[in-house]
């Protein structure tokens, strides 16, 4: 999967990693993430939830286009996403 950024830093980029001194490879995060239904995804975007960073990753046409911190979303949306992965 192509990415606009091969690494996302923990600090300042919305990446709530356990170790803020490390950067997490976005492609690695995508592979670790769980496929989810994300109602806000548009134009054929595919969504995955990365539990360790509590982040929703959106990809379109084979490229990751955005990362969304789940804590920045409404409570109902956070519950909806987390319930999908707790069932897996």
C-alpha positions as CSV (number, residue, x, y, z in Angstrom):
1,X,0.0,0.0,0.0
2,X,1.4,3.4,-1.0
3,X,1.3,6.1,1.6
4,X,1.9,9.8,1.4
5,X,4.0,9.6,4.5
6,X,6.0,6.5,5.3
7,X,6.2,7.3,9.0
8,X,3.9,9.2,11.4
9,X,5.6,10.7,14.4
10,X,4.0,10.0,17.8
11,X,4.0,13.6,18.9
12,X,2.1,16.4,17.0
13,X,0.6,14.2,14.3
14,X,-2.3,12.7,16.2
15,X,-0.5,9.4,16.9
16,X,-1.1,8.4,20.5
17,X,1.6,5.7,20.7
18,X,2.8,4.0,23.9
19,X,6.3,5.3,23.4
20,X,6.3,8.9,22.1
21,X,10.0,8.7,21.1
22,X,9.2,6.1,18.4
23,X,7.6,6.6,15.0
24,X,5.1,4.0,13.8
25,X,5.1,3.1,10.1
26,X,1.7,3.8,8.7
27,X,1.7,0.7,6.5
28,X,2.5,-1.4,9.6
29,X,-0.4,0.2,11.5
30,X,-2.7,-0.6,8.5
31,X,-1.7,-4.2,8.6
32,X,-2.3,-4.4,12.4
33,X,-5.6,-2.5,12.2
34,X,-9.1,-4.2,12.1
35,X,-11.4,-3.6,9.1
36,X,-14.4,-1.6,10.2
37,X,-17.5,0.1,8.9
38,X,-17.0,3.9,9.2
39,X,-20.1,5.9,8.2
40,X,-18.0,9.1,7.6
41,X,-15.9,7.4,4.9
42,X,-16.6,8.8,1.5
43,X,-15.9,8.1,-2.2
44,X,-15.0,4.5,-1.7
45,X,-12.6,4.9,1.2
46,X,-11.9,1.8,3.3
47,X,-11.6,2.2,7.1
48,X,-9.5,0.3,9.6
49,X,-9.2,0.8,13.4
50,X,-5.8,0.6,14.9
51,X,-6.4,-0.3,18.6
52,X,-2.9,0.5,20.0
53,X,-3.1,4.1,18.8
54,X,-6.9,4.4,19.0
55,X,-6.9,5.7,15.4
56,X,-9.1,5.2,12.4
57,X,-7.1,4.9,9.2
58,X,-8.8,5.7,5.9
59,X,-7.5,4.4,2.5
60,X,-8.7,5.1,-1.0
61,X,-7.4,3.3,-4.2
62,X,-4.6,1.6,-2.3
63,X,-3.3,4.7,-0.5
64,X,-3.8,5.8,3.1
65,X,-5.4,9.2,2.9
66,X,-6.0,10.1,6.5
67,X,-5.6,9.1,10.1
68,X,-8.3,10.2,12.6
69,X,-7.8,10.1,16.4
70,X,-10.9,8.5,17.8
71,X,-10.9,10.7,20.9
72,X,-11.6,13.6,18.6
73,X,-14.8,12.1,17.4
74,X,-18.2,12.2,19.2
75,X,-18.8,9.7,22.0
76,X,-21.4,7.7,20.0
77,X,-19.0,7.3,17.1
78,X,-16.2,6.1,19.4
79,X,-18.5,3.5,20.9
80,X,-19.7,2.3,17.5
81,X,-16.1,1.8,16.3
82,X,-14.8,0.1,19.4
83,X,-17.8,-2.2,19.6
84,X,-16.9,-3.5,16.1
85,X,-13.4,-4.6,17.1
86,X,-14.4,-5.9,20.6
87,X,-16.6,-8.5,18.8
88,X,-13.6,-9.8,16.9
